[in-house]
């Protein structure tokens, strides 16, 4: 049901239409009455739509026009986050929470914390770099590590005291919700890596963001 609906409201989870945003009040009503088994799907669907909205600084932003239902969706998401133990749902809900707040890029760039992988470009030589943030291993490489032995370059996590602003908030929230693995993944996402090809040191988060900036 939800996948079919999202094909119309938010194709590929990165395109929304006027009718998509107009559906947010109804989605807030559905979420308010939803069972615990379906609530996560409803909130994630609404979050995907909200993430396509122009920012709060834009005139007539849907985030402003539909601020009342978005506040309802935000509150339900905030509550649901502390109740779910499943990592994939947790990351989806965390992105939804950010989308309702108008946080750009990171409202759709945290899924690598669950999948364990980001693909970025080296800022110096331009080679494609796999940044692996797994439960048991954290490294970067330039070849398909799933199919062959590769040269790995270790990642350097940000120290807890170095985290500020959104990274600090994400780390503290995941830790408070019992998502220790995801919390420590945040430290690597906002840490540093060295390109295995040319040795250039770079910020992982900055390269992830660069992939979204035209």
C-alpha positions in Angstrom: 0.0 0.0 0.0 2.6 2.6 1.1 5.0 1.8 -1.7 2.3 2.2 -4.3 1.2 5.5 -2.7 4.7 6.8 -2.6 5.2 6.0 -6.3 2.5 8.7 -6.9 3.4 11.1 -4.1 7.2 10.9 -4.0 8.7 8.9 -6.9 12.2 7.6 -6.1 11.9 9.4 -2.8 13.4 12.5 -4.2 10.6 14.2 -6.1 7.4 15.7 -4.7 4.6 17.6 -6.2 2.0 20.2 -5.0 -0.4 17.4 -4.3 2.3 15.6 -2.4 2.7 18.4 0.1 -1.1 18.8 0.3 -1.2 15.2 1.5 0.8 16.1 4.7 -2.3 17.0 6.8 -4.0 13.7 5.9 -0.8 11.8 6.7 -0.6 13.5 10.1 -4.2 12.3 10.7 -3.3 8.8 9.7 -0.2 8.8 11.8 -2.1 10.0 14.8 -4.4 7.0 14.6 -1.9 4.5 13.3 -1.0 1.3 15.1 2.6 0.8 16.3 3.1 -1.7 13.5 2.3 0.9 10.8 3.3 4.2 12.4 6.9 4.0 11.2 5.9 3.6 7.6 3.5 6.6 7.7 6.1 8.8 9.3 8.8 7.8 6.9 6.5 8.5 4.0 5.7 11.9 5.3 9.4 12.6 6.0 10.3 11.7 2.4 7.8 14.2 1.1 9.0 16.9 3.5 12.6 16.3 2.5 11.7 17.5 -1.0 10.3 20.8 0.2 12.2 24.1 -0.4 13.8 25.3 2.8 12.2 27.4 5.4 13.8 30.5 4.1 12.0 30.1 0.7 8.7 32.0 0.2 5.7 29.8 0.6 7.7 26.8 1.6 5.4 23.8 2.3 7.2 23.5 5.6 5.7 26.8 6.6 2.4 26.4 4.8 1.8 23.0 6.4 3.5 23.9 9.7 0.7 22.6 11.9 0.5 19.0 10.5 4.3 18.9 10.3 4.5 19.7 14.0 2.2 16.8 14.7 4.4 14.5 12.5 7.5 15.8 14.2 6.2 15.1 17.7 5.1 11.6 16.7 8.5 10.9 15.1 10.4 12.2 18.1 8.4 9.9 20.3 8.7 6.9 18.0 12.5 7.2 17.8 12.8 6.3 21.5 10.6 3.3 21.1 12.1 1.5 18.1 15.1 -0.9 18.4 15.4 -1.7 14.7 18.3 0.2 13.2 16.9 0.7 9.7 13.6 2.1 11.0 15.5 4.3 13.4 17.7 5.8 10.7 14.6 6.4 8.5 12.8 8.1 11.3 15.8 10.2 12.2 15.9 11.5 8.7 12.2 12.1 8.8 12.7 14.1 12.0 15.3 16.3 10.3 13.1 16.8 7.2 10.3 18.1 9.4 12.7 20.6 10.9 13.9 21.8 7.4 17.4 20.3 7.8 18.8 19.9 4.3 21.1 17.2 2.9 21.3 15.2 6.2 17.5 14.6 6.1 18.3 12.1 3.3 22.0 11.3 3.8 22.1 9.2 7.0 21.1 5.9 5.5 24.8 5.0 5.1 24.9 4.6 8.9 22.6 1.7 8.5 23.9 0.2 5.2 27.4 0.8 6.4 28.7 2.5 3.3 29.0 5.8 1.6 30.5 6.5 -1.9 32.3 9.8 -2.2 34.8 11.5 -4.5 38.4 12.3 -3.4 38.6 16.1 -3.3 42.1 16.0 -4.9 42.3 13.2 -7.5 38.6 12.7 -8.0 38.7 8.9 -7.6 35.6 7.2 -6.3 36.1 6.2 -2.7 34.1 3.7 -0.7 33.8 4.8 2.9 32.8 1.8 5.0 31.3 2.4 8.5 30.5 -1.1 9.6 29.9 -2.6 13.0 33.2 -4.6 12.9 35.3 -2.7 10.5 35.7 1.0 9.4 37.9 1.9 6.5 37.9 3.4 3.0 39.1 1.9 -0.3 38.8 2.6 -4.0 37.9 -0.9 -5.2 34.9 -3.2 -4.6 35.8 -4.6 -1.2 32.9 -7.2 -1.3 34.4 -9.0 -4.3 38.2 -8.9 -3.7 40.9 -8.1 -1.2 41.6 -4.4 -1.4 44.0 -1.8 0.0 42.3 -0.2 3.0 42.9 3.1 4.6 41.6 3.4 8.2 39.1 6.1 9.2 39.7 8.5 12.0 36.5 9.1 14.1 35.8 12.6 15.4 36.3 12.8 19.1 33.2 13.2 21.2 34.4 16.6 22.4 34.9 17.7 18.7 31.3 17.1 17.8 29.2 20.3 17.6 25.9 21.3 16.3 24.0 18.7 14.4 26.7 16.0 14.6 26.7 16.3 18.4 22.9 16.2 18.5 22.8 13.1 16.3 25.4 11.3 18.4 23.7 12.2 21.7 20.3 11.2 20.5 21.3 7.8 19.1 23.2 7.1 22.3 20.2 8.1 24.5 17.9 5.9 22.5 20.1 2.8 22.9 21.5 2.9 19.3 25.2 2.7 20.4 26.3 1.3 17.0 24.7 4.1 15.1 26.0 6.7 17.6 29.6 5.6 17.1 28.9 5.5 13.3 28.1 9.3 13.6 31.7 9.8 14.9 33.1 8.2 11.8 30.7 10.0 9.4 31.9 13.3 10.8 35.4 12.1 11.1 38.2 12.0 8.5 39.6 9.7 5.9 42.6 9.5 3.6 42.3 8.7 -0.1 43.9 5.3 -0.7 44.9 6.5 -4.2 46.6 9.8 -3.5 46.8 10.0 0.3 44.7 13.2 0.5 43.1 13.7 3.9 39.5 14.8 3.8 36.4 15.2 5.9 33.9 12.3 5.2 30.9 14.5 5.9 32.1 17.3 3.6 32.4 14.8 0.7 29.0 13.3 1.4 27.5 16.8 1.3 29.4 17.6 -1.9 27.5 14.9 -3.6 24.3 16.8 -3.0 25.5 20.3 -3.9 25.1 21.1 -7.6 
